[in-house]
Amino acid sequence: MDWMPLLSTLTGAVIGIAATLIADRNRWRREEARHALEARREVYTEYVSALKAAGEEIRAVALGDHLSESARDAAVREAFRRTGLYTASERLWLMGAPHVVAAGNEAFHSLRRLRDAYARGLSVGSDDDAPLIAQRRAAMARMRRLMREDLGVGPLDFE
């Protein structure tokens, strides 16, 4: 009996199956990478939006009239809480790249410093407000730049 045709057929089948498995695994890896990128994009967008909303909310509250310091403090802190920033922050900590999480944490803390200053009675637009605003802007710009790099989006020419 001649074994060569049988061995050739078996070898061809093994090569075909192996090639199919390798192609499927590569396709699965590409899909997983695409899905992970899309999930990070969603998390980053949610986080940046929540930071922006929290900043606008605390500024609006700080500009308002308040009967007492404690009322202002409570209003500023409540404005910060209701934006969903804490939830967005936790999602960032779970899904973000480590360097993005670090930058996001700094942006969060820069906004929290601003919140605390407004809660204590700092006036919006005052000389004491300017360094806190500058810190926040720098932290936000750095965070956005790192997010864009992580997502494979080119840098902005104007930030």
N, CA, C and O of each residue as an XYZ file, in Angstrom:
636
protein
N       0.846     -1.177      0.000
C       0.000      0.000      0.000
C       0.891      1.239      0.000
O       1.907      1.302      0.693
N       0.483      2.204     -0.787
C       1.245      3.440     -0.899
C       0.670      4.477      0.073
O      -0.492      4.868     -0.042
N       1.485      4.915      1.020
C       1.056      5.852      2.064
C       1.215      7.319      1.660
O       0.670      8.193      2.334
N       1.904      7.597      0.641
C       2.172      8.981      0.259
C       0.905      9.792     -0.051
O       0.792     10.917      0.434
N      -0.034      9.286     -0.818
C      -1.234     10.090     -1.073
C      -2.016     10.392      0.221
O      -2.541     11.490      0.402
N      -2.076      9.409      1.096
C      -2.785      9.609      2.368
C      -2.070     10.641      3.237
O      -2.709     11.525      3.806
N      -0.744     10.528      3.340
C       0.029     11.490      4.119
C      -0.067     12.888      3.516
O      -0.153     13.871      4.251
N      -0.053     12.986      2.206
C      -0.175     14.285      1.551
C      -1.532     14.910      1.845
O      -1.621     16.108      2.113
N      -2.573     14.115      1.798
C      -3.925     14.601      2.079
C      -4.037     15.053      3.528
O      -4.590     16.117      3.807
N      -3.514     14.252      4.450
C      -3.547     14.613      5.876
C      -2.725     15.871      6.149
O      -3.162     16.742      6.900
N      -1.569     15.972      5.562
C      -0.726     17.156      5.737
C      -1.440     18.400      5.208
O      -1.422     19.450      5.849
N      -2.055     18.280      4.060
C      -2.808     19.400      3.486
C      -3.967     19.812      4.395
O      -4.224     21.001      4.581
N      -4.657     18.831      4.954
C      -5.778     19.125      5.851
C      -5.290     19.821      7.115
O      -5.908     20.782      7.574
N      -4.185     19.340      7.680
C      -3.627     19.960      8.887
C      -3.199     21.395      8.598
O      -3.466     22.294      9.396
N      -2.548     21.614      7.481
C      -2.119     22.966      7.106
C      -3.338     23.869      6.915
O      -3.337     25.015      7.365
N      -4.362     23.366      6.260
C      -5.580     24.149      6.038
C      -6.280     24.508      7.342
O      -6.710     25.646      7.530
N      -6.393     23.537      8.239
C      -7.031     23.782      9.540
C      -6.209     24.764     10.358
O      -6.761     25.675     10.976
N      -4.892     24.585     10.365
C      -4.021     25.491     11.124
C      -4.117     26.917     10.574
O      -4.189     27.877     11.341
N      -4.118     27.049      9.262
C      -4.220     28.383      8.655
C      -5.555     29.039      9.003
O      -5.607     30.238      9.277
N      -6.613     28.269      8.993
C      -7.932     28.800      9.357
C      -7.955     29.230     10.813
O      -8.479     30.296     11.133
N      -7.396     28.418     11.698
C      -7.355     28.762     13.121
C      -6.525     30.019     13.369
O      -6.914     30.876     14.164
N      -5.398     30.127     12.700
C      -4.546     31.315     12.852
C      -5.270     32.551     12.336
O      -5.235     33.602     12.975
N      -5.921     32.435     11.192
C      -6.656     33.575     10.635
C      -7.801     33.992     11.564
O      -8.026     35.182     11.784
N      -8.522     33.004     12.106
C      -9.616     33.319     13.038
C      -9.098     33.981     14.305
O      -9.707     34.924     14.810
N      -7.987     33.495     14.815
C      -7.410     34.097     16.022
C      -6.958     35.530     15.758
O      -7.179     36.413     16.586
N      -6.334     35.762     14.620
C      -5.915     37.128     14.268
C      -7.113     38.051     14.103
O      -7.075     39.202     14.538
N      -8.174     37.555     13.477
C      -9.387     38.346     13.315
C     -10.005     38.651     14.694
O     -10.461     39.769     14.931
N     -10.019     37.678     15.581
C     -10.542     37.859     16.937
C      -9.724     38.921     17.689
O     -10.288     39.780     18.367
N      -8.398     38.854     17.563
C      -7.541     39.852     18.219
C      -7.809     41.261     17.697
O      -7.876     42.211     18.476
N      -7.962     41.397     16.381
C      -8.278     42.706     15.802
C      -9.615     43.223     16.310
O      -9.744     44.401     16.643
N     -10.598     42.350     16.370
C     -11.921     42.749     16.870
C     -11.857     43.151     18.341
O     -12.487     44.129     18.743
N     -11.111     42.416     19.134
C     -10.956     42.753     20.553
C     -10.249     44.093     20.723
O     -10.638     44.904     21.563
N      -9.221     44.321     19.933
C      -8.496     45.600     20.007
C      -9.409     46.746     19.581
O      -9.392     47.807     20.205
N     -10.204     46.553     18.533
C     -11.142     47.576     18.080
C     -12.203     47.845     19.144
O     -12.565     48.995     19.397
N     -12.693     46.782     19.760
C     -13.702     46.937     20.816
C     -13.118     47.668     22.030
O     -13.774     48.535     22.607
N     -11.892     47.321     22.417
C     -11.242     47.982     23.560
C     -11.004     49.468     23.261
O     -11.190     50.314     24.137
N     -10.601     49.781     22.045
C     -10.399     51.176     21.649
C     -11.716     51.948     21.716
O     -11.757     53.073     22.215
N     -12.778     51.347     21.217
C     -14.091     52.008     21.248
C     -14.572     52.197     22.688
O     -15.158     53.230     23.014
N     -14.330     51.220     23.542
C     -14.724     51.344     24.959
C     -13.937     52.473     25.631
O     -14.509     53.260     26.386
N     -12.634     52.555     25.363
C     -11.834     53.646     25.939
C     -12.307     54.997     25.413
O     -12.384     55.966     26.168
N     -12.621     55.065     24.132
C     -13.120     56.318     23.547
C     -14.390     56.764     24.274
O     -14.541     57.942     24.597
N     -15.278     55.847     24.523
C     -16.524     56.163     25.224
C     -16.251     56.626     26.656
O     -16.836     57.605     27.120
N     -15.364     55.922     27.347
C     -15.030     56.280     28.724
C     -14.351     57.642     28.771
O     -14.681     58.465     29.625
N     -13.414     57.891     27.874
C     -12.705     59.165     27.854
C     -13.675     60.317     27.568
O     -13.609     61.369     28.204
N     -14.564     60.107     26.615
C     -15.542     61.149     26.277
C     -16.454     61.431     27.465
O     -16.731     62.588     27.783
N     -16.911     60.383     28.109
C     -17.773     60.555     29.288
C     -17.043     61.325     30.390
O     -17.617     62.208     31.028
N     -15.786     60.984     30.603
C     -15.022     61.625     31.680
C     -14.758     63.101     31.388
O     -14.956     63.952     32.255
N     -14.316     63.400     30.181
C     -14.055     64.796     29.814
C     -15.349     65.602     29.893
O     -15.347     66.736     30.370
N     -16.435     65.030     29.434
C     -17.730     65.717     29.485
C     -18.175     65.965     30.918
O     -18.695     67.036     31.232
N     -17.973     64.984     31.786
C     -18.356     65.148     33.192
C     -17.490     66.202     33.877
O     -17.995     66.995     34.672
N     -16.194     66.219     33.578
C     -15.321     67.261     34.130
C     -15.768     68.645     33.668
O     -15.829     69.582     34.464
N     -16.074     68.764     32.403
C     -16.512     70.045     31.849
C     -17.830     70.479     32.492
O     -17.983     71.638     32.878
N     -18.772     69.556     32.604
C     -20.069     69.870     33.208
C     -19.910     70.266     34.669
O     -20.556     71.205     35.133
N     -19.051     69.553     35.398
C     -18.828     69.881     36.814
C     -18.226     71.272     36.947
O     -18.619     72.037     37.828
N     -17.278     71.602     36.080
C     -16.680     72.928     36.112
C     -17.701     74.018     35.858
O     -17.715     75.041     36.543
N     -18.553     73.797     34.873
C     -19.588     74.782     34.561
C     -20.601     74.903     35.698
O     -21.044     76.003     36.029
N     -20.962     73.774     36.287
C     -21.940     73.783     37.383
C     -21.410     74.530     38.607
O     -22.105     75.368     39.181
N     -20.182     74.220     38.997
C     -19.673     74.886     40.205
C     -19.449     76.371     39.957
O     -19.613     77.187     40.864
N     -19.079     76.720     38.742
C     -18.902     78.143     38.410
C     -20.244     78.870     38.478
O     -20.339     79.964     39.034
N     -21.273     78.252     37.911
C     -22.603     78.867     37.926
C     -23.103     79.055     39.354
O     -23.676     80.091     39.692
N     -22.878     78.040     40.188
C     -23.312     78.144     41.581
C     -22.508     79.220     42.304
O     -23.063     79.997     43.081
N     -21.203     79.263     42.050
C     -20.354     80.254     42.713
C     -20.726     81.678     42.306
O     -20.527     82.615     43.079
N     -21.254     81.843     41.118
C     -21.676     83.167     40.659
C     -23.008     83.598     41.274
O     -23.341     84.783     41.276
N     -23.759     82.640     41.788
C     -25.078     82.940     42.339
C     -25.024     83.596     43.704
O     -23.974     83.669     44.343
N     -26.180     84.070     44.133
C     -26.322     84.658     45.466
C     -26.680     83.563     46.460
O     -27.496     82.685     46.181
N     -26.048     83.638     47.627
C     -26.299     82.641     48.667
C     -26.524     83.357     49.987
O     -25.895     84.373     50.283
N     -27.421     82.812     50.757
C     -27.772     83.435     52.025
C     -26.649     83.321     53.044
O     -26.480     84.204     53.885
N     -25.884     82.241     52.973
C     -24.819     82.054     53.954
C     -23.656     81.306     53.316
O     -23.770     80.768     52.214
N     -22.530     81.283     54.035
C     -21.371     80.533     53.547
C     -21.665     79.044     53.493
O     -21.240     78.354     52.567
N     -22.386     78.554     54.478
C     -22.687     77.126     54.490
C     -23.626     76.755     53.336
O     -23.524     75.664     52.775
N     -24.536     77.664     52.988
C     -25.424     77.404     51.854
C     -24.624     77.360     50.552
O     -24.871     76.514     49.692
N     -23.672     78.268     50.414
C     -22.812     78.286     49.221
C     -21.981     77.010     49.153
O     -21.892     76.376     48.102
N     -21.375     76.638     50.275
C     -20.568     75.422     50.343
C     -21.400     74.213     49.909
O     -20.967     73.424     49.068
N     -22.577     74.075     50.477
C     -23.441     72.935     50.151
C     -23.855     72.961     48.682
O     -23.876     71.919     48.026
N     -24.180     74.132     48.166
C     -24.616     74.248     46.769
C     -23.490     73.901     45.793
O     -23.719     73.211     44.800
N     -22.288     74.372     46.072
C     -21.146     74.071     45.199
C     -20.835     72.579     45.217
O     -20.605     71.979     44.167
N     -20.827     71.988     46.384
C     -20.535     70.552     46.478
C     -21.624     69.704     45.819
O     -21.325     68.701     45.172
N     -22.862     70.099     45.980
C     -23.959     69.369     45.344
C     -23.876     69.489     43.829
O     -24.123     68.518     43.115
N     -23.533     70.660     43.339
C     -23.373     70.849     41.894
C     -22.291     69.918     41.352
O     -22.440     69.357     40.267
N     -21.230     69.758     42.087
C     -20.127     68.879     41.698
C     -20.595     67.417     41.665
O     -20.280     66.674     40.736
N     -21.343     67.027     42.686
C     -21.798     65.635     42.800
C     -22.792     65.246     41.722
O     -22.725     64.132     41.203
N     -23.695     66.116     41.379
C     -24.795     65.725     40.496
C     -24.399     65.599     39.024
O     -25.227     65.199     38.206
N     -23.190     65.921     38.675
C     -22.759     65.842     37.271
C     -22.405     64.430     36.820
O     -22.226     64.201     35.624
N     -22.302     63.496     37.727
C     -21.907     62.131     37.358
C     -20.406     61.969     37.246
O     -19.926     60.974     36.702
N     -19.665     62.933     37.753
C     -18.212     62.893     37.641
C     -17.607     61.716     38.405
O     -16.646     61.104     37.938
N     -18.153     61.399     39.558
C     -17.584     60.297     40.340
C     -17.737     58.962     39.605
O     -16.818     58.143     39.613
N     -18.871     58.745     38.984
C     -19.082     57.517     38.215
C     -18.151     57.478     37.006
O     -17.534     56.452     36.720
N     -18.058     58.604     36.303
C     -17.172     58.673     35.140
C     -15.721     58.452     35.549
O     -14.949     57.831     34.819
N     -15.359     58.961     36.719
C     -13.996     58.778     37.222
C     -13.700     57.307     37.481
O     -12.623     56.816     37.144
N     -14.641     56.617     38.070
C     -14.440     55.186     38.338
C     -14.316     54.399     37.037
O     -13.509     53.474     36.947
N     -15.102     54.755     36.040
C     -14.992     54.082     34.743
C     -13.623     54.330     34.129
O     -13.031     53.428     33.536
N     -13.117     55.560     34.270
C     -11.785     55.866     33.761
C     -10.745     55.010     34.463
O      -9.853     54.459     33.817
N     -10.853     54.894     35.782
C      -9.892     54.100     36.547
C      -9.935     52.627     36.123
O      -8.914     51.942     36.185
N     -11.077     52.142     35.702
C     -11.196     50.744     35.291
C     -10.734     50.495     33.859
O     -10.169     49.441     33.566
N     -10.966     51.448     32.971
C     -10.757     51.200     31.548
C      -9.583     51.953     30.931
O      -9.079     51.556     29.880
N      -9.148     53.026     31.567
C      -8.153     53.883     30.945
C      -6.742     53.331     30.994
O      -6.402     52.511     31.847
N      -5.939     53.794     30.070
C      -4.512     53.487     30.094
C      -3.907     54.175     31.322
O      -4.349     55.264     31.689
N      -2.905     53.563     31.963
C      -2.362     54.121     33.213
C      -1.949     55.583     33.133
O      -2.239     56.349     34.052
N      -1.281     55.991     32.059
C      -0.855     57.391     31.956
C      -2.053     58.326     31.771
O      -2.001     59.479     32.199
N      -3.111     57.857     31.153
C      -4.329     58.653     30.998
C      -5.054     58.769     32.337
O      -5.574     59.831     32.680
N      -5.086     57.674     33.086
C      -5.718     57.699     34.407
C      -4.996     58.696     35.315
O      -5.641     59.454     36.040
N      -3.680     58.699     35.278
C      -2.908     59.642     36.106
C      -3.223     61.085     35.710
O      -3.423     61.937     36.577
N      -3.268     61.360     34.419
C      -3.587     62.711     33.953
C      -5.033     63.074     34.289
O      -5.317     64.212     34.664
N      -5.935     62.123     34.159
C      -7.326     62.357     34.514
C      -7.499     62.624     35.995
O      -8.321     63.448     36.395
N      -6.731     61.932     36.800
C      -6.781     62.147     38.248
C      -6.290     63.548     38.594
O      -6.858     64.203     39.468
N      -5.252     64.010     37.923
C      -4.767     65.370     38.164
C      -5.807     66.406     37.735
O      -6.005     67.406     38.425
N      -6.460     66.176     36.619
C      -7.520     67.088     36.182
C      -8.669     67.101     37.189
O      -9.231     68.157     37.481
N      -9.011     65.941     37.710
C     -10.063     65.838     38.728
C      -9.684     66.636     39.975
O     -10.494     67.399     40.500
N      -8.459     66.457     40.441
C      -8.024     67.148     41.660
C      -7.887     68.657     41.438
O      -8.121     69.440     42.359
N      -7.513     69.065     40.235
C      -7.444     70.509     39.966
C      -8.843     71.113     40.002
O      -9.021     72.234     40.479
N      -9.824     70.391     39.507
C     -11.196     70.880     39.577
C     -11.712     70.857     41.016
O     -12.443     71.755     41.435
N     -11.333     69.845     41.754
C     -11.761     69.772     43.153
C     -11.158     70.911     43.971
O     -11.822     71.444     44.860
N      -9.920     71.291     43.687
C      -9.329     72.451     44.372
C     -10.115     73.717     44.065
O     -10.336     74.550     44.944
N     -10.532     73.853     42.828
C     -11.348     75.000     42.433
C     -12.707     74.949     43.136
O     -13.200     75.963     43.630
N     -13.292     73.779     43.173
C     -14.566     73.610     43.878
C     -14.450     74.026     45.333
O     -15.293     74.764     45.843
N     -13.407     73.553     46.001
C     -13.219     73.876     47.415
C     -13.019     75.379     47.619
O     -13.510     75.945     48.596
N     -12.306     76.015     46.706
C     -12.094     77.460     46.815
C     -13.413     78.211     46.644
O     -13.697     79.147     47.391
N     -14.213     77.805     45.669
C     -15.522     78.443     45.489
C     -16.421     78.181     46.696
O     -17.171     79.060     47.121
N     -16.341     76.980     47.241
C     -17.161     76.650     48.410
C     -16.781     77.519     49.600
O     -17.633     77.856     50.422
N     -15.501     77.885     49.697
C     -15.041     78.759     50.794
C     -15.382     80.224     50.552
O     -15.212     81.049     51.450
N     -15.857     80.562     49.363
C     -16.255     81.934     49.108
C     -15.412     82.673     48.102
O     -15.628     83.866     47.890
N     -14.459     82.014     47.473
C     -13.645     82.667     46.453
C     -14.541     83.166     45.319
O     -15.429     82.449     44.858
N     -14.306     84.373     44.885
C     -15.116     84.962     43.814
C     -14.617     84.512     42.449
O     -13.414     84.455     42.195
N     -15.555     84.196     41.587
C     -15.223     83.847     40.210
C     -14.636     85.082     39.530
O     -15.199     86.174     39.619
N     -13.514     84.907     38.858
C     -12.869     86.011     38.154
C     -11.931     86.839     39.009
O     -11.367     87.823     38.530
N     -11.754     86.459     40.268
C     -10.860     87.217     41.147
C      -9.402     86.874     40.842
O      -9.114     85.926     40.111
N      -8.495     87.657     41.409
C      -7.064     87.390     41.221
C      -6.662     86.049     41.829
O      -5.772     85.376     41.309
N      -7.302     85.662     42.911
C      -6.987     84.379     43.550
C      -7.533     83.189     42.759
O      -7.066     82.060     42.912
N      -8.494     83.450     41.944
C      -9.126     82.421     41.121
C      -8.245     82.070     39.915
O      -8.262     80.927     39.458
N      -7.487     83.021     39.402
C      -6.707     82.847     38.165
C      -5.712     81.685     38.208
O      -5.664     80.912     37.251
N      -4.906     81.521     39.284
C      -3.969     80.392     39.280
C      -4.677     79.033     39.302
O      -4.193     78.069     38.710
N      -5.802     78.962     39.973
C      -6.559     77.706     40.013
C      -7.131     77.378     38.638
O      -7.137     76.221     38.217
N      -7.609     78.397     37.949
C      -8.125     78.204     36.586
C      -6.980     77.764     35.663
O      -7.157     76.866     34.840
N      -5.827     78.387     35.797
C      -4.674     78.030     34.958
C      -4.246     76.586     35.210
O      -3.943     75.856     34.267
N      -4.220     76.174     36.467
C      -3.878     74.776     36.796
C      -4.871     73.816     36.161
O      -4.491     72.789     35.597
N      -6.144     74.163     36.261
C      -7.189     73.300     35.704
C      -7.042     73.199     34.194
O      -7.113     72.107     33.631
N      -6.838     74.329     33.540
C      -6.696     74.311     32.074
C      -5.494     73.479     31.642
O      -5.576     72.711     30.684
N      -4.385     73.633     32.344
C      -3.178     72.861     32.001
C      -3.414     71.366     32.210
O      -3.013     70.550     31.380
N      -4.059     71.014     33.308
C      -4.334     69.599     33.593
C      -5.291     69.020     32.553
O      -5.110     67.890     32.101
N      -6.299     69.785     32.178
C      -7.257     69.320     31.170
C      -6.575     69.153     29.813
O      -6.822     68.171     29.113
N      -5.726     70.098     29.440
C      -5.032     70.019     28.148
C      -4.116     68.802     28.096
O      -4.072     68.095     27.089
N      -3.389     68.561     29.179
C      -2.498     67.398     29.219
C      -3.303     66.108     29.129
O      -2.939     65.195     28.388
N      -4.392     66.034     29.879
C      -5.230     64.842     29.864
C      -5.798     64.597     28.460
O      -5.759     63.472     27.962
N      -6.318     65.636     27.830
C      -6.870     65.476     26.482
C      -5.793     65.023     25.492
O      -6.039     64.161     24.649
N      -4.599     65.612     25.603
C      -3.504     65.229     24.698
C      -3.185     63.742     24.854
O      -3.023     63.034     23.859
N      -3.094     63.268     26.096
C      -2.790     61.854     26.332
C      -3.926     60.945     25.872
O      -3.683     59.852     25.360
N      -5.149     61.390     26.051
C      -6.294     60.606     25.573
C      -6.250     60.490     24.058
O      -6.461     59.409     23.509
N      -5.978     61.594     23.384
C      -5.912     61.574     21.926
C      -4.799     60.643     21.443
O      -4.983     59.895     20.483
N      -3.651     60.693     22.108
C      -2.553     59.792     21.742
C      -2.964     58.339     21.929
O      -2.708     57.503     21.063
N      -3.602     58.036     23.058
C      -4.015     56.668     23.343
C      -5.037     56.166     22.326
O      -5.064     54.978     22.004
N      -5.869     57.063     21.826
C      -6.890     56.679     20.853
C      -6.371     56.698     19.417
O      -7.089     56.328     18.488
N      -5.109     57.137     19.238
C      -4.536     57.180     17.901
C      -5.017     58.351     17.075
O      -4.976     58.317     15.845
N      -5.476     59.394     17.761
C      -5.937     60.600     17.088
C      -4.797     61.610     17.141
O      -4.124     61.737     18.164
N      -4.584     62.309     16.068
C      -3.485     63.267     16.013
C      -3.655     64.416     16.985
O      -4.753     64.662     17.485
N      -2.551     65.126     17.252
C      -2.614     66.257     18.189
C      -3.367     67.436     17.581
O      -3.477     67.569     16.362
N      -3.871     68.270     18.452
C      -4.519     69.512     18.024
C      -3.439     70.570     17.835
O      -2.435     70.569     18.548
N      -3.636     71.449     16.902
C      -2.664     72.503     16.658
C      -2.863     73.715     17.543
O      -2.030     74.622     17.538
N      -3.909     73.752     18.276
C      -4.266     74.961     19.030
C      -4.528     74.676     20.488
O      -5.581     75.165     20.896
N      -3.906     74.085     21.260
C      -4.348     73.901     22.645
C      -3.317     74.370     23.593
O      -3.513     74.294     24.806
